[in-house]
Amino acid sequence: MSNVKTDYNFDDKKSIEGNNYYRLKMVGENGNFQYSNIVLLKVAIKGINITGIYPTPFINKINVDVMSNVNGQMNMRLFDNTGKMVAVQTKQISSGNNSVAFDGLGNIAKGFYMIEIRSGETIKTQKLLKQ
C-alpha cells in the first residue's frame, strides 16, 4: 500500500435507482490488499438514461440498455451521415432497467449512423458504425 493520495473515477452505467454502495480494493505490489470504507450514493433516475448501446460496429441489430423512471414508450430513430432517417422503431419500456433491440437493420448500407432515443421530453443520441 502507499501513503500517496490518489484520486479515482468510475462511471457506473449499471447503477440502479435508490441506494448504491461502493468500495475500493487496494492491492499492493506484494499482493496484499485492503478495502476502503464503503460509500453510499443515492441515485435518482429522471427521464431515461442510456446505459449501453452495442454491438459497435453493428451488423443487423442494435441492442439498447435503458434505465427509466416511468413505464412508457421509447422511440428509436436511426439517421445516416446525411441526416436522412433510415429506420424507426417504437418499444414499450418499464420503470427500471430495460434491454431492447432495434432490429431489421441488415439491409442498410455500411457506414456511420446516429441513433436517437426519445422518451417523453428526454432525447439521447449516439454515433454508431454499421459493418
Secondary structure by P-SEA (a helix, b strand, c coil): cccbbbbbbbbcccccccbbbbbbbccccccccccccbbbbbbbbcccccccccccccccbbbbbbbbccbbbbbbbbbcccccccbbbbbbbcccbbbbbbcccccccbbbbbbbbbcccbbbbbccccc
